[in-house]
Amino acid sequence: MTNIAALICFNWIEREPTGRGEQSLDRHSAMNGFLQDVERRALRVAELSVGDRDDALELVQEAMLGLVKRYSLRPGDEWKPLFYKILQSRINDFHRRRAVRRRVMAFMPGSAEADSDPDPIGRASAGERENPASALQQEIANQAMLAAIGALPTRQQQAFVLRAWEGMSTRDTAVAMDCSEGSVKTHYNRAIKALQDALAEHRPNEHD
């Protein structure tokens, strides 16, 4: 994957006035480290949500730029929830634009819009099969998990990936999702229930 984090920080340094000393350089280094650390996971989150790697990469890049431009002076421990707040906002905008496009295309005779949507599950799992010795059953379960997450309503999906995948607290997730902590808990619990129901057939059989 292209290291967009380093490029964004380089452009940031180029734009900043000179003469700010070691403190500015330390902040640049910290931001660069944060962006590099979060880049791969953020791309995974975005790709799972929008179903296309190129679109996901663009959304992640926009979120990184937004963080650098608007919140670079904030304390480093605030960057993660702020970054995901921007990213989720970009993802929501993407879905709104796509919904509008679908409604418009639906009125056009012979529209292929419905047939042109990418497969989010196949794309989300591409390149992740790093262990060829993995059991077939585990691979099937992994595919089922990705499919189940991709099928969650947007807010449930957001709560799940931020809490379960990113390990963010309820408070930070609420900042990222721009909602109350109570709403995060509700969305997350509903996501867990939906995933448990969807993946029931893939649970280990106690009688095997």
Secondary structure, 3 states (H helix, E strand, C coil): CCCHHHHHHHHHHHHCCCCCHHHHHHHHHHHHHHHHHHHHHHHHHHHHHHCCHHHHHHHHHHHHHHHHHHHCCCCHHHHHHHHHHHHHHHHHHHHHHHHHHHHHHCCCCCCCHHHHCCCHHHHHHCCCCCCCCCCHHHHHHHHHHHHHHHCCCHHHHHHHHHHHHCCCCHHHHHHHHCCCHHHHHHHHHHHHHHHHHHCHHHCCCCCC
